[in-house]
Amino acid sequence: MTRFSSPVSALVICMNEADMIGPCLESVDFCAEIIIVDSGSTDNTLDVIQEFIAKGYPIRLFHNDWPGFPRQRQFTLDQATQPWCLSIEADEAVDDLLRQSIVAVTQPQNDAIDGWYVRRRDKLKGYGYAHRWVLHNRLLRLFRRDKATMDLDLRVHESFEVPGQTNTIESGVLLHRREITVAEDLARANTYSSLKVATLVERGKKPGLTKLVLSPFGNFLKFYLAKRYFLCGRHGFVYSMMVMVYSFATEAKLYEASRDNDRASHHGRPDTAPSAAIAASRPPKSSRSRQGQTVKPD
């Protein structure tokens, strides 16, 4: 496999990822182009990137003030020039099997598929990478550049979409290398649920008692049993419970926001999105997001 030869643009957004971005860049050295968009790192992230540029990596580095996840990803896509794009986070890495698969499916003769889902293997704090028999989340990360679209009105759960035929790469995984603490996961669940609810309110989504009661527990069962996180012991239980917490926070905040808007309308005041969501629309410490990517149901 020749380095920097596959017709793929790797797309990376980052901020303060000096301790993570190196292995990410090493793992995409098969790509003919690496687009990095930084939103204002204050650590050594840019120094690390410059070291890779000095090594000959085909990196094109841009600065763009943080406009929110969807617009930052769209800005990154707009800079790409290769026929295919691989969206990858700074704390992720392509394993050897996945890299071979990507090289194979992006050959010119493979023109039937416009987008490929890949599986991501999360690293659980205190456990390591999730058990190999876990049904890892599928994310649309590899796609034809001229086919990709992005819903710029979303605040979170953003993902590139393609209108054509899609499939799943079964061989290889994205390694999500960051170990998330419970405190970090709780903070992120709070932030992202507020962002999601702000979008739902803007689109007129109403809460439902059934979803408030059943959705959190259903999501726990989906991850703990159906996706087999029980194989990771207590660490898999905590992981699944955090999914449940995020689901509950979203449904409860939607109920609260709907009630507040009803009161505002009754008193003749205009509807407003939750203020917490607006405040949370600033760049996070890193671009990582387990909840912040669209997951294709298995």
C-alpha positions as CSV (number, residue, x, y, z in Angstrom):
1,M,0.0,0.0,0.0
2,T,1.6,3.3,-1.2
3,R,1.4,6.2,1.3
4,F,-0.7,9.2,0.4
5,S,-2.0,7.6,-2.8
6,S,-5.7,6.7,-2.2
7,P,-8.1,9.3,-3.7
8,V,-9.4,10.2,-0.3
9,S,-9.5,13.5,1.7
10,A,-9.4,12.9,5.4
11,L,-11.5,15.6,7.2
12,V,-10.5,16.5,10.7
13,I,-11.9,19.3,12.9
14,C,-10.0,20.0,16.1
15,M,-9.3,22.2,19.1
16,N,-6.8,21.5,21.8
17,E,-6.0,18.0,20.7
18,A,-2.2,17.9,21.1
19,D,-2.3,14.6,23.0
20,M,-4.6,12.9,20.5
21,I,-4.2,14.1,16.9
22,G,-0.8,12.5,16.2
23,P,-2.0,8.9,16.1
24,C,-5.0,10.0,14.1
25,L,-2.9,11.5,11.4
26,E,-0.5,8.5,11.3
27,S,-3.6,6.3,10.7
28,V,-4.7,8.2,7.6
29,D,-1.3,8.3,5.8
30,F,-3.0,6.3,2.9
31,C,-5.0,9.4,2.0
32,A,-3.9,11.7,-0.8
33,E,-5.1,14.8,1.2
34,I,-5.6,15.6,4.9
35,I,-7.8,18.6,5.6
36,I,-7.5,19.9,9.2
37,V,-9.7,22.8,10.4
38,D,-8.7,24.2,13.8
39,S,-11.0,26.5,15.7
40,G,-8.4,28.2,18.0
41,S,-6.2,25.7,19.8
42,T,-4.2,27.1,22.7
43,D,-2.1,24.0,23.4
44,N,0.5,22.4,21.2
45,T,-2.0,21.1,18.6
46,L,-0.7,23.3,15.8
47,D,2.9,22.4,16.6
48,V,2.1,18.7,16.3
49,I,0.4,19.3,13.0
50,Q,3.4,21.3,11.7
51,E,5.6,18.3,12.6
52,F,3.6,16.1,10.4
53,I,3.7,18.6,7.6
54,A,7.5,18.7,7.9
55,K,7.4,14.9,7.5
56,G,5.7,15.2,4.2
57,Y,2.1,14.5,5.1
58,P,-0.3,16.1,2.6
59,I,-1.9,18.3,5.2
60,R,-3.8,21.5,4.4
61,L,-4.4,23.4,7.6
62,F,-7.1,26.0,8.0
63,H,-8.4,28.1,10.9
64,N,-12.1,28.8,11.2
65,D,-13.7,30.4,14.2
66,W,-16.2,28.0,15.8
67,P,-19.6,28.2,14.0
68,G,-21.1,25.0,15.5
69,F,-20.6,21.4,14.5
70,P,-22.5,21.2,11.2
71,R,-21.0,24.4,9.7
72,Q,-17.5,23.5,10.8
73,R,-17.8,20.1,9.1
74,Q,-19.3,21.8,6.0
75,F,-16.4,24.2,5.9
76,T,-14.0,21.2,6.1
77,L,-15.8,19.4,3.3
78,D,-15.7,22.6,1.1
79,Q,-11.9,22.5,1.2
80,A,-11.6,18.9,0.0
81,T,-10.5,18.1,-3.5
82,Q,-10.4,14.3,-3.7
83,P,-13.2,12.2,-5.0
84,W,-13.8,10.5,-1.6
85,C,-13.9,11.9,1.9
86,L,-13.2,10.2,5.2
87,S,-14.6,12.1,8.2
88,I,-12.5,11.3,11.3
89,E,-12.3,12.8,14.8
90,A,-8.9,13.8,16.3
91,D,-9.3,11.2,19.0
92,E,-10.0,8.3,16.5
93,A,-7.7,6.2,14.4
94,V,-8.2,3.9,11.5
95,D,-7.1,0.3,12.3
96,D,-5.1,-1.8,9.7
97,L,-8.1,-3.8,8.5
98,L,-10.3,-0.7,8.0
99,R,-7.5,1.1,6.1
100,Q,-7.2,-1.9,3.7
101,S,-11.0,-1.9,3.3
102,I,-11.1,1.9,2.5
103,V,-8.3,1.6,0.0
104,A,-10.2,-1.2,-1.7
105,V,-13.7,0.4,-1.9
106,T,-12.3,3.8,-3.1
107,Q,-10.8,2.3,-6.3
108,P,-12.1,3.9,-9.5
109,Q,-13.9,0.7,-10.6
110,N,-16.1,0.7,-7.5
111,D,-18.7,3.1,-8.6
112,A,-22.0,1.6,-7.3
113,I,-21.8,2.9,-3.7
114,D,-21.9,6.6,-2.7
115,G,-21.3,6.2,1.0
116,W,-19.9,3.7,3.5
117,Y,-20.8,3.2,7.1
118,V,-17.9,2.1,9.3
119,R,-18.0,0.6,12.8
120,R,-16.4,2.5,15.7
121,R,-15.0,0.7,18.7
122,D,-15.2,2.8,21.9
123,K,-12.6,2.7,24.6
124,L,-14.3,2.3,28.0
125,K,-12.5,3.8,31.0
126,G,-11.0,1.1,33.2
127,Y,-11.8,-1.6,30.6
128,G,-10.1,-0.8,27.3
129,Y,-11.7,-1.2,23.9
130,A,-15.1,-2.7,24.0
131,H,-15.3,-6.5,23.7
132,R,-14.9,-7.6,20.1
133,W,-18.3,-9.3,20.1
134,V,-20.1,-6.0,20.9
135,L,-22.1,-4.7,18.0
136,H,-20.2,-1.4,17.6
137,N,-22.0,1.7,16.4
138,R,-22.2,2.3,12.6
139,L,-21.4,5.8,11.4
140,L,-21.5,7.2,7.9
141,R,-17.9,8.4,7.6
142,L,-16.7,7.6,4.1
143,F,-18.5,9.2,1.1
144,R,-18.2,10.7,-2.3
145,R,-17.3,14.4,-2.0
146,D,-19.8,15.5,-4.6
147,K,-22.6,13.5,-3.1
148,A,-22.4,14.6,0.5
149,T,-24.8,17.1,2.1
150,M,-25.1,18.5,5.7
151,D,-28.1,19.8,7.5
152,L,-26.8,23.2,8.7
153,D,-29.8,23.8,11.0
154,L,-28.8,21.0,13.4
155,R,-26.9,21.8,16.5
156,V,-25.8,18.3,17.3
157,H,-26.2,14.7,15.9
158,E,-24.8,16.1,12.7
159,S,-23.6,13.7,10.1
160,F,-22.9,13.9,6.4
161,E,-25.6,12.3,4.3
162,V,-25.6,10.9,0.8
163,P,-28.7,10.4,-1.4
164,G,-27.4,7.4,-3.2
165,Q,-26.7,3.8,-2.3
166,T,-24.8,3.1,0.9
167,N,-23.3,0.0,2.5
168,T,-21.3,-1.0,5.5
169,I,-17.6,-1.9,5.7
170,E,-17.5,-5.1,7.7
171,S,-13.8,-5.5,8.0
172,G,-11.9,-3.1,10.4
173,V,-13.0,-0.4,12.8
174,L,-12.4,3.1,13.8
175,L,-10.7,3.1,17.2
176,H,-12.1,5.7,19.5
177,R,-9.1,6.1,21.7
178,R,-10.3,8.5,24.4
179,E,-11.4,7.1,27.7
180,I,-14.4,9.2,28.9
181,T,-14.9,9.6,32.6
182,V,-18.4,9.5,34.1
183,A,-18.1,13.2,35.0
184,E,-17.2,14.1,31.4
185,D,-20.0,11.9,30.0
186,L,-22.5,13.5,32.4
187,A,-21.4,17.0,31.3
188,R,-21.6,16.0,27.7
189,A,-25.0,14.4,28.0
190,N,-26.2,17.7,29.6
191,T,-24.8,19.8,26.9
192,Y,-25.8,17.7,23.9
193,S,-29.3,17.1,25.2
194,S,-29.8,20.8,25.4
195,L,-28.5,21.3,21.9
196,K,-30.8,18.6,20.6
197,V,-33.8,19.9,22.4
198,A,-33.2,23.4,21.0
199,T,-33.4,22.0,17.4
200,L,-36.5,19.9,18.3
201,V,-38.3,22.9,19.7
202,E,-37.5,25.0,16.6
203,R,-39.0,22.2,14.4
204,G,-42.2,22.1,16.5
205,K,-41.5,18.7,18.1
206,K,-43.8,18.0,21.0
207,P,-43.0,15.8,23.9
208,G,-44.8,12.5,24.6
209,L,-45.4,10.8,27.9
210,T,-44.7,7.4,26.3
211,K,-41.3,8.4,25.1
212,L,-40.4,10.1,28.4
213,V,-41.2,6.9,30.2
214,L,-40.1,4.2,27.7
215,S,-37.3,5.7,25.6
216,P,-34.6,5.9,28.2
217,F,-35.1,2.3,29.4
218,G,-35.4,1.1,25.8
219,N,-32.1,2.7,24.9
220,F,-30.5,1.1,27.9
221,L,-31.7,-2.4,26.7
222,K,-30.6,-1.7,23.2
223,F,-27.0,-1.1,24.2
224,Y,-26.7,-3.4,27.2
225,L,-28.4,-6.4,25.7
226,A,-28.9,-6.0,21.9
227,K,-25.5,-4.5,21.3
228,R,-24.0,-6.8,23.9
229,Y,-22.2,-4.3,26.1
230,F,-22.9,-6.7,29.0
231,L,-19.8,-8.5,27.7
232,C,-17.8,-5.5,29.1
233,G,-19.0,-6.2,32.7
234,R,-19.7,-3.3,34.9
235,H,-18.0,-0.9,32.5
236,G,-20.5,-1.9,29.8
237,F,-23.3,-1.4,32.3
238,V,-22.1,2.2,33.1
239,Y,-21.7,2.9,29.3
240,S,-25.3,1.7,28.7
241,M,-26.6,3.7,31.7
242,M,-25.1,6.9,30.3
243,V,-27.0,6.3,27.0
244,M,-30.1,6.0,29.2
245,V,-29.3,9.2,31.1
246,Y,-28.8,11.1,27.8
247,S,-32.1,9.8,26.4
248,F,-33.9,10.8,29.6
249,A,-32.4,14.2,29.7
250,T,-33.4,14.9,26.2
251,E,-37.0,13.8,26.7
252,A,-37.3,15.6,30.1
253,K,-35.9,18.9,28.7
254,L,-38.2,18.7,25.7
255,Y,-41.2,18.4,28.0
256,E,-39.9,21.3,30.1
257,A,-39.2,23.5,27.0
258,S,-42.7,22.7,25.6
259,R,-44.3,23.7,28.9
260,D,-42.3,26.9,29.1
261,N,-43.2,27.8,25.5
262,D,-46.9,27.1,26.2
263,R,-46.7,29.5,29.1
264,A,-44.9,32.1,27.1
265,S,-47.5,31.9,24.3
266,H,-50.3,32.2,26.8
267,H,-48.8,35.5,28.1
268,G,-48.1,36.8,24.6
269,R,-44.3,36.3,24.6
270,P,-42.5,34.8,21.6
271,D,-41.2,31.2,21.8
272,T,-37.5,30.9,22.6
273,A,-35.0,28.0,22.4
274,P,-33.6,26.9,25.7
275,S,-31.0,29.3,26.8
276,A,-28.7,26.5,27.9
277,A,-28.6,25.2,24.4
278,I,-27.6,28.6,23.0
279,A,-24.8,28.9,25.5
280,A,-23.6,25.4,24.7
281,S,-23.1,26.3,21.0
282,R,-19.5,27.2,21.5
283,P,-16.5,25.0,20.6
284,P,-16.0,22.1,23.0
285,K,-12.5,21.3,24.4
286,S,-12.4,18.6,21.8
287,S,-14.4,17.5,18.8
288,R,-15.2,14.1,20.2
289,S,-18.8,12.9,20.4
290,R,-20.4,9.6,20.9
291,Q,-23.9,11.0,20.9
292,G,-22.9,13.7,18.4
293,Q,-22.8,11.4,15.4
294,T,-25.7,9.8,13.6
295,V,-25.8,6.1,14.2
296,K,-27.4,3.7,11.7
297,P,-29.6,1.1,13.5
298,D,-28.4,-2.4,13.1
